[in-house]
Amino acid sequence: MPSPASRLANALPGWLMLAGGLALVAGAMAVPPMHTAAAMQRQRATLAAHLATRQAQVDRLRQLAHALDDGDPTLLARVAHDRWGMTPDRPDTTTLAPPTPDRPLDLDGVAIAPMPPAYVPPDTALTRLTHGPYRAALPALGLVFVVAGVTFPWRDRPAR
């Protein structure tokens, strides 16, 4: 009769293959969706920041429109200076020109935030295996290990 230690030593390779195969299959199936979720969370945060910036810009433009409708003299002088080059001390009518894109109106700090760089998954061996050309080979190898672990001889063979 074999001892418990020898029975454990005989069964251990099968359990190790089974556990390793399950880990490979789980890693191959879980890593790509995790990277996709991280990219989506980063994009969501970026869009939320852009929404806040756009909302601040809309609020500032509404304030500007109300001030123009009310005839605010300071704002009218700034618009005349920014758009047409007129100064409050010397309103020169000869420098009047239609507004051009190269002479924008200063909106006091309302700017569009630059887009951050796109999400790049970390460069690890598991990422390369789960995203590269061998993407289908990793779960297949894991299944081979699972099958080998399940079919591994669990009992000692009787002596003949």
C-alpha positions in Angstrom: 0.0 0.0 0.0 1.5 3.4 -1.0 2.1 6.0 1.6 0.1 9.3 1.7 3.2 11.2 0.7 3.8 9.0 -2.4 0.1 9.3 -3.4 0.4 13.1 -3.1 3.6 13.1 -5.1 1.8 11.1 -7.8 -1.2 13.4 -7.9 0.6 16.7 -7.7 1.7 16.9 -11.3 -1.9 16.5 -12.5 -3.2 19.2 -10.1 -0.4 21.5 -11.1 -1.2 21.1 -14.8 -4.9 21.6 -14.1 -4.3 24.8 -12.0 -1.8 26.1 -14.6 -4.1 25.4 -17.5 -7.0 27.2 -15.7 -4.8 30.2 -15.0 -3.8 30.4 -18.6 -7.3 30.2 -19.9 -8.5 32.8 -17.3 -5.7 35.2 -18.1 -6.3 34.9 -21.8 -9.9 35.6 -21.4 -9.7 38.3 -18.8 -6.8 40.5 -19.9 -8.2 42.0 -23.2 -11.5 43.1 -21.6 -9.6 44.6 -18.7 -7.5 46.7 -21.1 -10.7 47.7 -23.0 -12.4 48.7 -19.8 -9.3 50.8 -18.7 -9.3 52.6 -22.1 -13.0 53.3 -21.8 -12.6 54.7 -18.3 -9.9 57.0 -19.5 -11.9 58.1 -22.4 -14.9 58.7 -20.1 -12.8 60.9 -17.8 -11.4 62.8 -20.8 -14.9 63.4 -22.2 -16.1 64.6 -18.8 -13.2 67.1 -18.6 -14.1 68.3 -22.1 -17.7 68.6 -21.2 -16.8 70.8 -18.2 -14.5 72.9 -20.3 -17.3 73.3 -23.0 -19.8 74.2 -20.3 -17.5 76.9 -18.9 -17.0 78.2 -22.4 -20.8 78.3 -23.0 -21.3 80.1 -19.6 -18.6 82.7 -20.5 -20.1 83.3 -23.9 -23.6 83.7 -22.4 -22.1 86.3 -20.0 -20.4 88.0 -22.9 -23.6 88.0 -25.0 -25.6 89.5 -22.0 -22.9 92.2 -21.5 -23.0 93.0 -25.2 -26.8 93.3 -25.1 -26.6 95.5 -22.1 -24.0 97.8 -23.8 -21.2 97.4 -21.3 -18.8 100.2 -22.2 -15.7 98.3 -21.0 -16.6 95.3 -23.0 -17.4 97.3 -26.1 -14.1 99.1 -25.8 -12.3 95.7 -25.5 -14.2 94.3 -28.5 -13.3 97.4 -30.5 -9.7 97.1 -29.6 -9.4 93.3 -30.1 -11.4 93.2 -33.4 -10.6 96.4 -35.1 -7.5 97.7 -33.4 -9.2 100.8 -32.0 -7.9 102.2 -28.7 -10.0 104.0 -26.2 -7.7 107.1 -26.3 -7.7 107.4 -30.1 -10.8 105.9 -31.9 -9.3 105.9 -35.3 -12.0 105.1 -37.9 -9.4 104.4 -40.6 -8.3 101.2 -38.9 -11.7 99.6 -39.0 -11.7 96.3 -40.8 -14.0 93.4 -40.7 -13.2 90.8 -38.1 -10.8 88.1 -39.2 -9.9 84.6 -37.8 -6.4 85.7 -37.0 -7.7 88.4 -34.6 -9.9 86.4 -32.1 -11.7 87.9 -29.2 -10.0 87.3 -25.9 -12.4 85.2 -23.7 -10.4 85.5 -20.4 -9.1 82.0 -19.9 -11.7 80.0 -21.7 -9.7 77.5 -23.7 -10.2 74.0 -25.1 -8.1 71.4 -23.2 -5.8 69.3 -25.4 -6.7 65.7 -25.9 -4.5 63.3 -23.8 -2.7 60.6 -25.6 -4.6 57.4 -26.4 -4.5 54.5 -23.9 -1.7 52.1 -24.4 -1.8 48.8 -22.6 1.3 48.1 -20.4 4.0 46.2 -22.2 4.1 42.9 -20.4 4.6 39.3 -21.6 0.9 38.5 -20.8 -0.3 41.5 -22.7 1.9 40.6 -25.7 0.5 37.1 -25.6 -3.1 38.1 -25.2 -3.0 40.9 -27.8 -0.5 39.7 -30.3 -0.6 37.2 -33.2 -0.6 34.2 -30.8 -3.8 35.4 -29.1 -5.7 32.1 -29.8 -2.7 29.9 -28.8 -2.7 30.9 -25.2 -6.2 29.6 -24.3 -5.6 26.6 -26.5 -2.4 25.8 -24.6 -4.3 26.3 -21.3 -7.0 23.9 -22.4 -4.3 21.3 -23.3 -2.9 21.7 -19.8 -6.5 21.3 -18.3 -7.1 18.2 -20.3 -3.7 16.8 -19.3 -4.3 17.6 -15.7 -7.7 15.9 -15.7 -6.5 12.8 -17.5 -3.3 12.5 -15.6 -3.2 9.0 -13.9 -4.4 9.8 -10.3 -3.8 6.3 -8.8 -0.9 4.1 -8.6 -1.1 1.4 -11.2 -1.1 -2.1 -9.7 2.1 -4.1 -10.2 1.8 -6.9 -12.7 
